[in-house]
C-alpha cells in the first residue's frame, strides 16, 4: 500500500485571542497526510422524491420540476407541524419515508439526530451522538449547524466535540454503525459545513482556527482514506460546505475559504487548482454552471467571483471571468439555473446575473436579514429570511414577485423540497407546507431513481446554517 507523506510548512500566526505561537507537534501531525488508497466505487444515486443531502439531489439547490404551494401562512396550507427539541441551524433531509435532522440540547449537553415520518411528521426516534464536551461557538450559531447526508443506507452527521471533528454513521433505525474523528479541531465560532458523499467516501471540511484540512472517510467503515491540509494564511477559520461536481470534464471537489477558491481531486485529495479569493472567511457553498465556479464571501473581503474550472495550479491571473464587490453574499449560497446566477445576500439584496459574463439583469432589496440559502423549484425561486418570511419569485431575466408567506416563526435553516411539499425548520418546529389532503405518490416515497453527482453577519460572530 503506497503511503504518501506531505508536511505543510507553517508560519507563526497571531491567534484570535491575541496570543501567538508555533504549531505543536500534535498540530503538525494532524497536517501530515497519509494517503492510503483512493476513493473508489460508483456514483451514489438519489431517489426521485428525495432531498438526501445539503442543497438537494444535485447539491445545487435546484430541482427542475415540482408542483409546490406558492401561498401559505402559520395556519394556511400547513400539512403538519411538529415540535423539534433543542436548537439547530441544520436543514432537514428526506430519504425514503424518513426525514432526518440534527439538533442540540444545550441544557443536557447533547448533540442528537432525530427521525420523523415524512408523511405525518410523527417522530420515530432520536439518538444521542455526543454528550458533554461542547466546544466554543458564537451566540448566533448552534451546536448542530451541519446538515446530515444520506446514501440510502446510512445517515452521516458531523459535529465538533471535545477538540475533534467527529463523523458518525447511523442506520435507519437510529443505531450508530461507526463513529470516527476526521481530525483535531480548534473552534472559533463553532462549526457549520455539511458532510458530502462521493462514491465510497463521505467528505468533510475541517477548516478551523488553527490546523485546517479536508478529509475523506470510507462510508462503510469510517476509515480515513485521505486527508489534505489547507493552508490558513490568516487567523480565522472558515465554514463553507464542499461541492463535488463533474465540471470541465472531470470530477472536482470545490471548496472556498482561507483566501482561496480551491479545487481538489475527490478521489485522492490532490489539489488541482486554486485562485486567490473571494475572502479569508466564507460560509456558503459555491455554485457551478457552464464550466464556471461561482464563489462568494465573506470576511473581511467581499467578493463574488466567476472562475473557469479548467485550470491547473495557480489560476488567479488567467481564469477569473468576472467579479463583483457589491451585493455579495456571505452565508446564503449562490444558485445557478438556466444560464443565470441568483444571489441573495445577508442583508436581503437579491441579484440576478447572466452567468457567462456577469451582466446584472435585476436587483431588488427584500425585507429582513437572511442566512438560509435559496432553492429553485421549476421556475420558482424561494428565499426565506430569519423571521420566517419566504419570498417566492419567478426565476427569469426580470424581477417578478409571486408571493410573500409568513410562517410566524423564524430560523436559520434552508427550505427543503419533499415531493410536492416544502419543509421549513424554524427555531422550535419542523413545518411541512402543502396540501393536508391524502398524500400523493409524489409526496411519498421515491418513484424512481436518477443518477446524481454528488452565519456570519458581522465577524463579531457567525450565523451558520448548512
VOGU-3710 file (C-alpha; in Angstrom, 3 decimals, decimal comma):
1> xxxxxxxxxx> 0,000/0,000/0,000  1,518/3,231/-1,170  1,942/5,853/1,521  2,470/9,488/0,673  3,667/11,834/3,367  3,095/15,532/2,928  4,281/18,027/5,510  2,881/21,521/5,499  5,314/24,293/6,433  3,779/26,622/8,968
11> xxxxxxxxxx> 4,011/30,323/9,574  3,610/31,757/13,044  0,198/33,344/13,306  -1,337/35,604/15,887  -4,368/33,815/17,239  -7,867/35,230/17,524  -7,326/35,716/21,242  -4,210/37,758/20,632  -1,574/35,215/21,637  0,790/33,631/19,124
21> xxxxxxxxxx> 2,949/30,571/18,894  4,307/27,894/16,615  2,165/24,812/15,999  2,548/21,961/18,424  3,822/18,512/17,399  0,231/17,301/17,590  -0,866/20,008/15,165  1,966/19,162/12,791  0,934/15,512/12,972  -2,635/16,492/12,203
31> xxxxxxxxxx> -1,448/18,075/8,964  0,788/15,201/7,922  -1,228/13,422/5,294  -1,193/9,693/4,815  -2,979/8,850/1,586  -3,547/5,117/1,774  -5,934/4,466/-1,090  -8,108/6,469/-3,485  -11,867/6,739/-3,247  -13,494/4,083/-5,421
41> xxxxxxxxxx> -16,938/2,764/-6,326  -19,915/4,035/-8,267  -21,699/7,363/-8,101  -24,427/7,484/-5,469  -27,986/7,691/-6,795  -30,789/9,669/-5,185  -34,413/8,606/-5,346  -36,532/10,966/-7,412  -38,599/12,282/-4,490  -35,735/12,564/-2,010
51> xxxxxxxxxx> -33,664/15,506/-0,796  -30,866/13,419/0,720  -28,180/15,990/1,477  -27,349/19,692/1,708  -28,654/21,637/-1,334  -30,731/18,733/-2,628  -30,365/15,899/-5,170  -27,793/17,678/-7,331  -26,150/19,569/-4,419  -27,040/22,853/-6,130
61> xxxxxxxxxx> -30,408/23,852/-4,620  -32,121/23,337/-7,998  -34,902/20,897/-8,902  -36,288/21,073/-12,431  -39,899/20,236/-11,544  -42,215/20,479/-8,556  -45,866/21,421/-8,088  -45,417/23,317/-4,844  -47,689/25,688/-2,962  -46,913/29,352/-3,538
71> xxxxxxxxxx> -49,075/30,753/-0,725  -49,124/29,764/2,937  -49,132/31,198/6,441  -48,889/29,930/10,003  -52,326/28,328/9,517  -52,909/28,098/5,742  -51,598/25,239/3,594  -49,905/23,511/6,530  -49,858/19,724/6,092  -48,355/19,150/9,533
81> xxxxxxxxxx> -46,186/20,789/12,175  -44,168/19,123/14,939  -42,052/20,408/17,788  -38,284/19,957/17,489  -36,399/19,685/20,780  -33,216/21,643/21,295  -31,691/24,105/18,877  -30,074/23,751/15,475  -29,473/25,569/12,207  -29,095/22,444/10,069
91> xxxxxxxxxx> -31,644/21,739/7,356  -33,707/18,538/7,253  -33,013/15,850/4,669  -35,541/13,470/3,098  -34,707/9,802/2,445  -37,484/7,380/1,554  -40,216/7,617/4,194  -37,913/9,414/6,623  -36,893/12,942/7,477  -33,603/13,255/9,359
101> xxxxxxxxxx> -32,494/16,296/11,338  -29,745/17,196/13,796  -30,267/19,213/16,951  -28,505/20,108/20,192  -29,944/20,200/23,695  -27,743/22,796/25,334  -29,155/22,145/28,801  -28,467/18,415/28,678  -25,277/18,980/26,637  -26,420/16,512/23,977
111> xxxxxxxxxx> -25,971/16,529/20,200  -28,629/14,375/18,571  -30,097/13,001/15,355  -33,893/12,935/15,018  -36,053/10,911/12,623  -39,582/11,908/11,574  -42,185/10,268/9,361  -42,198/12,014/6,003  -45,964/11,819/5,563  -47,255/12,661/9,052
121> xxxxxxxxxx> -44,389/14,344/10,911  -44,533/11,785/13,712  -41,182/11,460/15,462  -39,864/7,919/15,063  -36,675/8,003/17,100  -33,836/10,118/18,405  -30,228/9,125/19,011  -27,683/10,904/21,177  -24,433/11,247/19,218  -22,343/13,144/21,781
131> xxxxxxxxxx> -22,933/14,080/25,410  -20,942/16,842/27,049  -17,728/18,429/25,766  -19,470/21,162/23,768  -16,954/23,437/22,091  -16,666/27,169/21,676  -19,338/28,736/19,496  -20,975/32,079/18,865  -24,386/33,080/20,178  -25,899/33,204/16,694
141> xxxxxxxxxx> -24,508/29,806/15,770  -25,794/26,475/17,083  -24,145/23,245/18,179  -25,972/21,441/15,346  -25,489/23,514/12,194  -24,235/20,873/9,744  -26,965/19,222/7,661  -26,891/15,388/7,601  -26,306/13,412/4,410  -27,732/10,036/3,373
151> xxxxxxxxxx> -26,584/7,388/0,876  -29,814/5,376/1,005  -28,482/3,005/3,673  -26,890/5,200/6,309  -27,129/8,736/7,656  -23,866/10,630/8,164  -23,564/13,551/10,574  -20,689/15,852/11,512  -20,251/17,538/14,891  -17,334/19,166/16,662
161> xxxxxxxxxx> -16,976/17,862/20,194  -14,157/17,593/22,704  -11,499/19,137/20,469  -12,218/16,998/17,410  -14,337/16,932/14,273  -16,380/13,733/14,508  -18,223/11,913/11,739  -20,890/9,378/12,730  -22,801/6,879/10,589  -26,231/5,637/11,672
171> xxxxxxxxxx> -28,624/3,117/10,182  -32,279/3,893/9,522  -33,232/2,540/12,956  -31,042/5,131/14,649  -28,259/2,730/15,666  -24,697/4,026/15,447  -22,742/1,991/12,884  -19,419/3,760/13,306  -18,024/6,949/14,793  -14,585/8,319/13,907
181> xxxxxxxxxx> -12,655/11,546/14,233  -11,607/13,231/10,999  -9,028/15,318/12,838  -8,371/17,756/15,644  -10,425/20,935/15,597  -9,940/24,305/17,297  -13,263/26,129/17,308  -13,528/29,873/16,841  -17,243/30,373/16,185  -18,379/26,753/16,069
191> xxxxxxxxxx> -18,972/24,511/13,056  -21,258/24,623/10,025  -20,027/22,664/6,960  -22,159/19,675/5,979  -20,674/16,296/5,011  -20,860/15,364/1,321  -20,834/11,993/-0,431  -18,580/10,963/-3,294  -18,614/7,322/-4,402  -17,402/5,222/-1,437
201> xxxxxxxxxx> -16,488/8,236/0,698  -18,028/10,824/2,950  -16,029/14,062/2,788  -15,837/16,752/5,480  -14,366/20,234/5,661  -12,122/20,671/8,686  -11,358/24,388/8,300  -10,788/25,698/11,814  -8,906/28,269/13,848  -5,551/26,539/13,584
211> xxxxxxxxxx> -4,722/23,396/11,562  -7,284/23,173/8,748  -7,873/20,167/6,485  -10,342/18,445/4,194  -10,773/14,683/4,650  -12,439/11,671/3,046  -13,618/8,669/5,084  -14,929/5,312/3,941  -18,722/5,285/4,155  -18,847/1,651/5,289
221> xxxxxxxxxx> -16,152/1,625/7,969  -15,196/5,221/8,739  -11,591/4,502/7,746  -9,637/7,611/6,782  -8,986/7,423/3,030  -7,166/10,719/2,658  -6,713/13,995/4,478  -5,288/17,086/2,819  -4,030/20,089/4,816  -5,397/23,513/3,919
231> xxxxxxxxxx> -3,049/26,449/4,370  -4,517/29,114/6,643  -2,878/32,477/5,840  -4,969/34,473/8,319  -6,128/33,979/11,893  -9,725/32,823/11,333  -11,465/29,595/10,497  -13,881/29,192/7,600  -17,261/27,499/7,246  -18,074/26,521/3,653
241> xxxxxxxxxx> -19,564/23,174/2,632  -17,667/21,410/-0,184  -19,343/20,727/-3,536  -18,370/17,756/-5,716  -19,227/18,441/-9,362  -18,394/16,977/-12,737  -17,125/20,151/-14,352  -14,622/20,928/-17,113  -14,538/17,243/-17,994  -13,646/15,789/-14,591
251> xxxxxxxxxx> -14,905/15,419/-11,015  -13,775/18,265/-8,787  -14,144/18,881/-5,064  -14,711/22,625/-4,784  -14,171/24,494/-1,524  -13,665/28,173/-0,717  -12,139/29,762/2,359  -8,749/30,820/3,740  -8,445/33,434/0,949  -8,597/30,799/-1,796
261> xxxxxxxxxx> -11,062/29,068/-4,051  -9,618/25,557/-4,275  -10,336/22,521/-6,432  -9,267/19,028/-5,366  -9,429/15,587/-6,916  -12,168/13,999/-4,766  -10,616/10,547/-5,223  -7,220/11,441/-3,755  -7,427/14,885/-2,155  -4,788/16,242/-4,536
271> xxxxxxxxxx> -5,019/19,986/-5,177  -5,900/20,602/-8,845  -6,072/24,394/-8,991  -6,613/27,415/-6,797  -7,494/31,073/-7,161  -6,983/33,893/-4,684  -10,319/34,974/-3,202  -13,082/35,514/-2,519  -12,314/36,026/1,209  -10,468/34,765/4,241
281> xxxxxxxxxx> -13,746/33,536/5,738  -16,611/32,077/3,717  -19,735/30,340/4,971  -21,643/29,054/1,962  -21,446/26,561/-0,898  -20,198/27,500/-4,347  -22,430/27,291/-7,422  -21,372/25,784/-10,743  -22,602/26,087/-14,314  -21,264/26,446/-17,859
291> xxxxxxxxxx> -17,851/25,211/-16,654  -17,668/28,151/-14,249  -17,370/28,136/-10,465  -19,184/30,958/-8,651  -17,783/31,662/-5,205  -18,782/34,409/-2,781  -17,682/35,764/0,574  -17,206/36,967/3,139  -14,946/38,469/5,779  -13,045/40,748/5,686
301> xxxxxxxxxx> -13,078/40,830/1,886  -16,374/40,935/-0,016  -16,179/39,469/-3,500  -18,219/37,352/-5,885  -16,004/35,597/-8,438  -16,738/33,581/-11,573  -13,789/31,289/-12,315  -13,182/28,932/-15,236  -12,785/25,423/-13,853  -10,367/24,048/-16,472
311> xxxxxxxxxx> -7,148/25,326/-14,943  -4,127/23,787/-13,242  -2,148/25,221/-10,357  -2,449/28,957/-9,649  -5,157/30,448/-11,908  -5,792/33,862/-10,337  -4,404/35,845/-13,268  -5,782/33,639/-16,030  -9,175/32,149/-15,153  -11,269/34,813/-13,373
321> xxxxxxxxxx> -14,020/35,647/-15,882  -15,808/38,329/-13,858  -16,198/39,597/-10,306  -18,470/41,780/-8,182  -17,766/43,640/-4,956  -21,291/44,857/-4,112  -24,360/42,852/-3,172  -22,053/39,987/-2,216  -23,412/37,090/-0,168  -21,651/35,743/2,894
331> xxxxxxxxxx> -23,823/32,979/4,394  -26,588/32,262/1,819  -25,261/30,196/-1,092  -25,402/31,485/-4,676  -27,581/29,477/-7,078  -27,177/28,733/-10,800  -30,126/27,971/-13,067  -30,899/28,274/-16,787  -27,824/30,351/-17,563  -28,388/32,791/-14,717
341> xxxxxxxxxx> -26,799/33,235/-11,296  -29,066/34,208/-8,395  -27,540/35,778/-5,295  -29,376/36,863/-2,144  -27,027/38,399/0,378  -27,272/38,525/4,150  -28,920/41,966/4,127  -31,611/40,918/1,627  -30,227/42,327/-1,624  -31,361/39,887/-4,316
351> xxxxxxxxxx> -29,488/39,985/-7,628  -29,677/38,113/-10,908  -26,736/37,959/-13,320  -26,046/36,447/-16,698  -23,743/33,673/-15,555  -21,389/33,767/-18,520  -20,405/37,440/-18,306  -21,722/38,878/-15,024  -24,231/41,259/-16,613  -26,697/42,334/-13,924
361> xxxxxxxxxx> -30,246/41,593/-15,061  -32,039/42,833/-11,959  -31,506/43,711/-8,310  -34,077/44,152/-5,543  -33,926/44,548/-1,782  -36,059/42,048/0,133  -37,187/42,704/3,681  -35,195/41,220/6,541  -31,874/39,520/7,230  -31,004/36,241/5,522
371> xxxxxxxxxx> -28,986/33,161/6,480  -30,913/30,434/4,621  -29,836/29,561/1,087  -32,354/29,955/-1,761  -33,770/26,975/-3,638  -35,145/26,847/-7,184  -38,121/24,547/-7,879  -39,032/24,662/-11,552  -39,282/28,380/-12,266  -39,972/29,372/-8,649
381> xxxxxxxxxx> -37,167/30,818/-6,548  -37,759/30,542/-2,781  -35,877/32,830/-0,409  -36,524/32,718/3,355  -35,444/35,360/5,865  -34,575/34,890/9,529  -38,088/35,895/10,648  -39,704/33,049/8,696  -40,923/35,120/5,738  -40,468/33,336/2,403
391> xxxxxxxxxx> -40,432/35,316/-0,826  -41,482/33,322/-3,875  -40,018/34,864/-7,033  -40,394/33,819/-10,636  -36,967/32,856/-11,920  -36,029/34,748/-15,034  -34,299/37,781/-16,514  -36,829/40,174/-14,934  -37,776/40,568/-11,276  -41,241/39,193/-10,523
401> xxxxxxxxxx> -42,586/38,634/-7,010  -45,211/35,874/-6,832  -45,964/35,933/-3,094  -44,756/36,663/0,426  -45,519/33,997/3,025  -45,083/34,367/6,781  -44,809/31,198/8,877  -44,936/33,260/12,054  -41,716/31,744/13,393  -38,161/32,331/12,248
411> xxxxxxxxxx> -34,952/30,360/11,978  -31,737/29,938/10,036  -32,175/26,637/8,160  -32,766/26,476/4,410  -36,070/25,248/2,925  -36,230/21,711/1,530  -38,404/20,067/-1,134  -40,267/16,918/-0,008  -42,148/15,563/-3,027  -44,552/18,391/-3,824
421> xxxxxxxxxx> -44,362/19,745/-0,293  -41,882/22,070/1,407  -40,135/21,611/4,746  -39,130/24,525/6,951  -37,162/24,226/10,162  -37,973/27,109/12,497  -36,485/27,912/15,888  -38,641/25,277/17,583  -40,568/23,314/14,940  -40,464/21,365/11,703
431> xxxxxxxxxx> -43,222/22,566/9,374  -44,494/20,811/6,255  -46,131/23,203/3,777  -48,530/21,794/1,205  -51,875/20,106/0,895  -53,099/18,319/4,017  -55,292/16,099/1,837  -54,429/12,479/1,097  -50,722/12,092/0,434  -49,922/11,636/-3,260
441> xxxxxxxxxx> -47,286/9,360/-4,755  -45,132/12,436/-5,371  -45,269/13,349/-1,693  -44,498/9,838/-0,506  -41,527/7,586/-1,018  -39,430/7,558/-4,153  -40,917/6,739/-7,510  -37,729/6,074/-9,408  -34,061/6,873/-9,353  -31,901/9,408/-11,046
451> xxxxxxxxxx> -28,154/9,481/-11,221  -26,707/12,452/-9,408  -23,274/13,825/-8,756  -22,965/14,490/-5,871  -23,944/32,751/9,860  -21,704/35,369/9,709  -23,420/38,753/9,682  -20,519/40,747/11,047  -17,412/38,960/12,070  -18,431/39,588/15,645
461> xxxxxx> -19,753/36,076/15,165  -21,261/33,697/12,665  -24,734/32,544/11,895  -24,044/29,155/10,335  -26,753/27,251/8,519  -25,844/24,309/6,350
//
